[in-house]
Amino acid sequence: MKANNRRRERRRDIIEGLESLHKYKIKDIIDISEEENYDRFLEGTGSIVFDYINRIAYACISQRTDNELLENICQKLNFRVHAFTGKDEFGKEIYHTNVMMCLAERFAMVCVQSIHDGAEKEALIRSLTGTGHEIIFLTYEQISKFAGNALEVRSKEGKTFLIVSEQGYESLTSEQKSIIEQYDEIIPIPLHTIETNGGGSARCMISDIRLPKYY
């Protein structure tokens, strides 16, 4: 983690609770926290948007997403890296991939205009369409309202939902909402205080667990 205050959130008891209280199988823990001593960072699902089905790790390289660490981790996790660079409308690097990109099972929301390199932009579009994703193109204004910081979740019954903040939801056009609703029910959540003071939104507040369980 780049910010010192965020490092205090790294707690072993959360991992232990997953195993002892919720009966998830944890075979290995990859700890790269020592890299902070060398100013090299890779901030989890903020830095990496995972396509778990196709084993692709999408990442927007920035101070918080070190390319070498990304390659090393994805090699260990058996994911193929798809890295690119992105800048906001003011020319500043986009600090987290999940600010400008949300990947669901059958669609993707992404601000491709933030990728200034034409070859990188085309490669990302080609990768997403090649894996069967319908692309919803987000604008700079929409990602500034955290429309891209959303997460698809699945109920026990197998129904899929898109969790997004109210601000992000309201920034979407009716056409964009209609595309999403072909696949997911949208659940807008009021997160105005978090978005104003915390610098993140819905995706930043949810950890998806993909561990197997003991039965």
N, C-alpha and C positions, 0 to 999 in steps of 0.2 A: 504494500500500500504506500502511495506517495505521501499522503498526509499523515503526520505523526499521530494526530488524535484518532484516526481511523484504525490504527494498529491495535488499539486497546480493545477493539471489537473482536479480535481473533482469540476465541476462547475454546480451550480443549474440552470443557464440560458440555458444550453443544454437540460436539462429535460423539462424546461418550453417551450423551442422552439419546442420540439417534440409535445407538447400538443397544443400550441397556433398556431404555424405556419404550422405544418404538420398534425394536427388533429388526433393524436393518443390518445387513451383512456388510462390514467394512473390512476389506482384505488388505488395503494399503493406504497410506497417507503420504502424499507428496508435499513436503514442506520446502518452499523456496524463500522463506522470509529473510534468510541471511543475505539475499540479494539486495535488500534495502540498504545495507551497509555500503554498497557500491552504486547507489542511486539508479538501480535497475528495477523496474516495476512491471507487474502483470496482475491487473486487478479483477480476477475472476470473470464472472459473466458480464461485468461492465466492459472489460477489455475484449472478451470473446463472445460472439454469438454462435452457438453450436447448432449445427444441423446433425442431430443424433442419428437420424435414419441413414443419411448418406455419408456420415463420418467426415464432415467438412467443418472446419473452424474458420469463421469469418472474423477478421480483425482489422480495425482502423488503427494504424500505427501512430503512436503519440508518446508523450513523456510518460504516460501511465500504461503504455502497452509496448514493451520492449520486444523488438523483432526476434532477437536471439533467444530470449526466454520463451517466447511464443513457439518457436520452432522446437525447442527442447521439450516443452511440456506436451505439445501435440504429438511428438514422436513417441513419448511414453504412453499417451492415451490412445494412440493409433487413430489419430485424426489427420486429415490432409489440410494444410494451411492454405487459406485464401486471404492474403493480406493486401491492403490498399491504403492510400492516404486520403484524408478528407479535411476540408476547411469550412468554417462557417462563413456567413455572408460578409464578415468583417476581415476575413483572411486569416483568422486564428485557427490552429489545428483543433479538430474535434476531439475532445478529451476521452470520450468513451464510445465504443462501437454501438452500444445499445441506446445511445441518444439518437442516432441517425438510422437505426435499423432494427426491425422486429421480424423474427422468422417464426412463422407458424408451420404446421405440417403441410398445408396446401397453398399458402399464400405468404408473401413477404411485403412488408412496408419498409421502404428505403428512400432516403434522400440522395438520389444519384447525382444531383447537381452539385453536391458538396465534394464530389470526386472530380477534380479538375483535369487529371490525366485521362485523355480520351481512351487509351488502351485499357487502363484499369477499370474505367467505367463500363466499357463494352464487355470486358471479361467478367465483371460481377453480374451484369444482366444475363450474359450467356450461361453462367454457372447456375443462377437461380431458375431461369426458364428451363435449363437442361435437366434439372431435378424436379420439374413439374410444378414449380411455384408460380402462381399468378402474382404479378408485381403491382403493388399500389405505390405510385410515385408520390412521395411527400415533398413538400416545399420547405424552404428555410423557416418560414413563419410557423409551419406546423411542428417542426422538430423543436423550435424554441418554446412551444407550448406542450412539449413532451408527448406528442402523438406517437413518436417512434419508440418511446420507453414503455412498451406494453408487453404482455406475456400471455400466451395461449396456455390454458390449463384444461384438464379433463376430469370429469366427474367419475364416480365409481360406476355409474351406468354407461360410461363411454361417451357422454356428450361433451363437446368442446365449447369453451368460452374464451373470450378475449378480455383480459383485465386491463383497463386503461383509465387514466384519470379523467375527471369531468372536463378539465380544460383541454386535454388532448382530444377527447371525444368531440367536443364542440368545435374544434378547429377542422375536423374532417368534413369533406363535402358530402352531400347526400349520395353521390355516385360512389364515393369511396366506402361509405357505410354499407351501401347495398352489396358491394363486392364482398366485404367482410362477412356480412350476414348470410351469404350463400354457404359459408363454412362454419362460422361460429356465432353464438349469441354474445353480444357485446355487453359487458358489465362496467359502466362508468362509475368511478369512485371519487368523491370530493377529497382532493389532496392539496388544497391551496396553500396551507401553511407549510407543508413539507416542500412543495415546489418553490415557494418563495424564499424560504430560509434554509432549506437543506440541500438544494442543488440537484435533487433527483426526483424520481416519480415512481409510478407503480412497479415497473420492472426492478428497480433498485431495492424495493422493499420485500421482494419475494424470492425465496430460494427454492428452485425446483429440485426434488430429490429423485434420483434415478438409480438408487441402490436396490439390489434384490432384498427381499425380506425373509426372515425365518418364519416358518409355518409350523 
